[in-house]
Amino acid sequence: MKPLQTDLSIFEKFSFEKPPVGVKFQFFKPDDISPMPLDKKLSFCEILKEAQNTSSAFFFGKEHTETCVGRILLGMQEMAPFAESGQIGEKLQVFQEARANYVLYQQVPKFARDIVNYVAFAPLGRLTFEPDLLVILANHSQAEIVMRSMTYSTGELYCSKTTPVMGCAWLFIYPFQSGKVNFLIPEFIHGMNGRELFPTGSVLISIPYQWLGVIARNLQEMTWHLSSHRSRTHYLEEFEAILGDLSRRAEQP
């Protein structure tokens, strides 16, 4: 894996409750990184939480047990026909009928078979490789700053894409395959909600490698805490003053 060269130290200034996690999809087994203990049986989204709470990098691979659909989405195994037909979603009462669950499955991003054999995870303080994704757990105020840093120099639109099941696909696979920053609310995702993985009111933001340098540089330059956000009164006064100044300038010959 390519050594880390992108300066991501700016993210440490947020004092997130849990550190951002670098993620790397690999065909070959990662060098100099230990495997996740084989006795751990976690879902793919739980592995993210494991990485947030560990002090070292590790990798997940085909030899590991995964308790949800992560191995299927990573292309490590096929989905059972009864599951692919949508039976589980109907039984969980997430969908009216199996047909709705089946239709949704056709929209969920996943890797082709045997393309990804290992996935490396590292908390920011132990990140030594260039990540494919940086996944951030933030409160609403922190998330606003991160997302604004994306649009600050580019005008890029905020866009959240997810589904009520298989949310890990939109957190890990969609940003990597599309090159788009994605954010989602864990409580909107059936598995993340049921497993009680993340704090209530939190936001997960997944930044693909194409955006990491842009966002890091913008965070260095931009004002994080806008004066307009201090209070409604302050917002209205500032906005009115700006409009008045611009109107006067526009009227000048």
C-alpha positions as CSV (number, residue, x, y, z in Angstrom):
1,M,0.0,0.0,0.0
2,K,1.2,3.5,-0.8
3,P,2.5,5.3,2.3
4,L,0.4,8.2,3.6
5,Q,1.4,11.5,2.0
6,T,-1.9,13.5,2.3
7,D,-1.8,15.8,5.3
8,L,-4.9,14.9,7.3
9,S,-3.8,16.4,10.6
10,I,-6.5,19.2,10.2
11,F,-9.1,16.6,11.1
12,E,-7.6,16.2,14.6
13,K,-8.7,19.7,15.4
14,F,-12.3,18.7,15.4
15,S,-11.9,16.6,18.6
16,F,-14.4,14.1,17.3
17,E,-15.8,11.7,19.9
18,K,-14.2,8.9,17.9
19,P,-11.3,9.2,15.5
20,P,-11.9,9.2,11.7
21,V,-11.0,5.9,10.1
22,G,-9.0,5.3,7.0
23,V,-10.2,2.4,4.8
24,K,-8.4,0.6,2.0
25,F,-9.8,-2.0,-0.4
26,Q,-7.1,-4.6,-1.4
27,F,-6.8,-7.5,-3.8
28,F,-3.6,-8.7,-2.1
29,K,-3.1,-9.2,1.6
30,P,-1.8,-5.9,3.2
31,D,1.8,-5.9,4.4
32,D,2.8,-4.8,7.9
33,I,-0.8,-4.9,9.1
34,S,-2.2,-7.5,11.4
35,P,-5.4,-9.3,10.7
36,M,-8.5,-8.7,12.9
37,P,-8.7,-11.5,15.4
38,L,-10.5,-14.5,13.9
39,D,-12.6,-15.0,17.0
40,K,-14.3,-11.6,16.4
41,K,-17.6,-12.1,14.6
42,L,-18.8,-8.6,13.5
43,S,-21.0,-7.0,10.9
44,F,-19.2,-4.8,8.3
45,C,-20.5,-1.7,10.0
46,E,-19.4,-3.0,13.4
47,I,-15.9,-3.4,12.0
48,L,-15.9,0.4,11.6
49,K,-16.7,0.8,15.2
50,E,-14.0,-1.6,16.1
51,A,-11.5,0.5,14.2
52,Q,-12.7,3.7,16.0
53,N,-12.0,2.0,19.4
54,T,-8.6,0.4,18.6
55,S,-5.1,1.8,18.8
56,S,-3.7,0.1,15.7
57,A,-4.5,-0.7,12.1
58,F,-5.9,-4.1,11.1
59,F,-7.4,-5.9,8.1
60,F,-10.6,-7.9,7.5
61,G,-10.4,-10.7,4.9
62,K,-12.1,-13.7,3.4
63,E,-11.0,-15.8,6.3
64,H,-13.0,-13.8,8.8
65,T,-16.6,-14.4,9.8
66,E,-19.0,-11.5,9.1
67,T,-22.4,-11.5,10.6
68,C,-24.4,-9.5,8.0
69,V,-24.1,-8.8,4.3
70,G,-20.6,-7.2,4.2
71,R,-19.0,-10.2,2.5
72,I,-21.7,-10.3,-0.1
73,L,-21.3,-6.6,-0.9
74,L,-17.5,-6.9,-1.0
75,G,-17.9,-9.7,-3.6
76,M,-16.5,-12.4,-1.2
77,Q,-19.5,-14.6,-1.4
78,E,-22.9,-14.9,-3.1
79,M,-26.2,-14.0,-1.5
80,A,-28.5,-16.9,-0.7
81,P,-31.4,-17.1,-3.1
82,F,-34.0,-16.7,-0.4
83,A,-32.3,-13.5,0.7
84,E,-31.9,-12.2,-2.8
85,S,-35.6,-12.7,-3.4
86,G,-36.3,-10.2,-0.6
87,Q,-37.7,-12.5,2.0
88,I,-35.7,-11.1,4.9
89,G,-36.8,-7.5,4.4
90,E,-40.5,-8.6,4.4
91,K,-40.0,-10.7,7.6
92,L,-38.3,-7.7,9.3
93,Q,-41.3,-5.5,8.3
94,V,-39.0,-3.1,6.6
95,F,-40.8,-3.7,3.4
96,Q,-44.4,-4.4,2.5
97,E,-43.6,-7.4,0.4
98,A,-40.5,-9.3,-0.7
99,R,-40.8,-7.7,-4.1
100,A,-40.0,-4.3,-2.7
101,N,-36.9,-5.6,-1.0
102,Y,-35.8,-7.4,-4.2
103,V,-36.2,-4.2,-6.3
104,L,-34.1,-2.2,-3.8
105,Y,-31.3,-4.8,-3.9
106,Q,-30.8,-4.0,-7.6
107,Q,-29.8,-0.4,-6.7
108,V,-27.3,-1.3,-4.0
109,P,-23.6,-0.9,-5.0
110,K,-21.3,-3.8,-4.6
111,F,-18.0,-5.2,-5.9
112,A,-17.8,-7.9,-8.5
113,R,-16.7,-11.3,-7.2
114,D,-13.1,-11.7,-6.0
115,I,-12.1,-8.1,-6.7
116,V,-11.7,-7.2,-3.0
117,N,-10.1,-9.8,-0.8
118,Y,-9.1,-7.7,2.1
119,V,-10.2,-4.4,3.7
120,A,-7.7,-2.5,5.9
121,F,-8.9,-0.1,8.6
122,A,-6.8,2.4,10.6
123,P,-7.8,5.1,13.1
124,L,-6.4,8.5,12.0
125,G,-3.6,8.5,14.6
126,R,-2.4,5.2,13.3
127,L,-3.0,5.7,9.6
128,T,0.2,5.0,7.7
129,F,-1.3,4.3,4.2
130,E,-3.1,6.5,1.6
131,P,-6.7,5.6,2.3
132,D,-9.4,5.0,-0.3
133,L,-11.9,6.5,2.1
134,L,-11.8,8.5,5.3
135,V,-14.9,7.8,7.3
136,I,-15.9,10.3,10.0
137,L,-18.4,10.1,12.8
138,A,-19.6,13.6,13.7
139,N,-22.2,15.5,15.5
140,H,-24.4,17.9,13.5
141,S,-22.2,21.0,14.1
142,Q,-19.0,19.1,13.1
143,A,-20.7,17.6,10.0
144,E,-21.8,21.0,8.8
145,I,-18.2,22.2,8.8
146,V,-16.9,19.1,7.0
147,M,-19.6,19.2,4.3
148,R,-19.2,23.0,3.8
149,S,-15.5,22.4,3.3
150,M,-16.3,20.2,0.3
151,T,-18.4,23.0,-1.4
152,Y,-16.2,25.9,-0.2
153,S,-14.0,26.0,-3.3
154,T,-16.0,23.9,-5.7
155,G,-19.7,24.6,-5.3
156,E,-20.3,20.9,-5.1
157,L,-23.8,19.9,-4.0
158,Y,-24.4,18.0,-0.7
159,C,-25.9,14.6,-1.6
160,S,-26.9,11.8,0.7
161,K,-27.6,8.4,-0.8
162,T,-28.6,5.4,1.2
163,T,-31.2,2.7,1.7
164,P,-32.9,1.4,4.9
165,V,-31.0,-1.9,4.6
166,M,-27.4,-2.6,3.5
167,G,-26.4,0.9,4.6
168,C,-22.7,-0.2,4.7
169,A,-22.8,-0.3,0.9
170,W,-23.4,3.5,0.8
171,L,-20.9,4.2,3.5
172,F,-18.0,2.2,2.0
173,I,-18.6,1.0,-1.6
174,Y,-20.6,3.9,-3.2
175,P,-18.1,6.7,-2.3
176,F,-15.2,4.6,-3.6
177,Q,-16.9,3.6,-6.8
178,S,-18.5,7.0,-7.5
179,G,-15.8,9.3,-6.2
180,K,-18.5,11.3,-4.4
181,V,-18.6,12.3,-0.8
182,N,-21.6,10.7,0.9
183,F,-23.2,11.2,4.3
184,L,-25.9,9.3,6.1
185,I,-27.8,9.2,9.4
186,P,-27.0,5.8,11.2
187,E,-30.5,5.8,12.8
188,F,-32.0,5.6,9.2
189,I,-30.2,2.3,8.6
190,H,-32.0,-0.8,10.0
191,G,-28.8,-2.7,11.0
192,M,-26.9,0.2,12.4
193,N,-29.9,1.3,14.4
194,G,-30.7,-2.1,15.7
195,R,-27.1,-2.8,16.7
196,E,-26.9,0.5,18.5
197,L,-23.5,1.2,17.0
198,F,-23.3,5.0,16.9
199,P,-24.6,7.8,19.2
200,T,-28.1,9.2,18.7
201,G,-28.0,12.3,16.5
202,S,-24.7,11.5,14.8
203,V,-23.7,11.7,11.1
204,L,-21.4,9.4,9.2
205,I,-19.4,11.1,6.4
206,S,-17.4,9.0,3.9
207,I,-14.8,11.0,1.9
208,P,-13.2,9.2,-1.1
209,Y,-9.5,9.8,-1.9
210,Q,-10.3,12.2,-4.8
211,W,-11.7,14.7,-2.2
212,L,-9.4,14.3,0.7
213,G,-6.8,16.8,-0.4
214,V,-9.4,19.4,-1.4
215,I,-11.3,19.1,1.8
216,A,-8.2,19.1,4.0
217,R,-6.9,22.3,2.2
218,N,-10.3,24.0,2.5
219,L,-10.5,23.3,6.2
220,Q,-7.1,24.9,6.6
221,E,-8.3,28.1,4.8
222,M,-12.0,28.6,5.6
223,T,-13.7,30.0,8.7
224,W,-15.1,27.1,10.6
225,H,-17.5,28.9,13.0
226,L,-19.4,31.5,11.0
227,S,-20.4,34.7,12.8
228,S,-23.9,34.3,11.3
229,H,-24.4,31.1,13.3
230,R,-24.1,32.8,16.7
231,S,-27.8,33.7,16.9
232,R,-30.8,34.5,14.8
233,T,-30.4,38.2,15.6
234,H,-26.8,38.2,14.5
235,Y,-27.6,36.3,11.3
236,L,-30.3,38.8,10.4
237,E,-28.2,41.8,11.2
238,E,-25.2,40.6,9.2
239,F,-27.3,39.5,6.2
240,E,-29.1,42.9,6.1
241,A,-25.8,44.8,6.4
242,I,-24.3,42.8,3.5
243,L,-27.4,43.3,1.3
244,G,-27.4,47.0,2.0
245,D,-23.7,47.4,1.2
246,L,-23.9,45.5,-2.0
247,S,-27.0,47.5,-3.1
248,R,-25.3,50.8,-2.5
249,R,-22.2,49.6,-4.5
250,A,-24.4,48.4,-7.3
251,E,-26.2,51.8,-7.6
252,Q,-22.9,53.7,-7.9
253,P,-22.0,54.9,-11.4
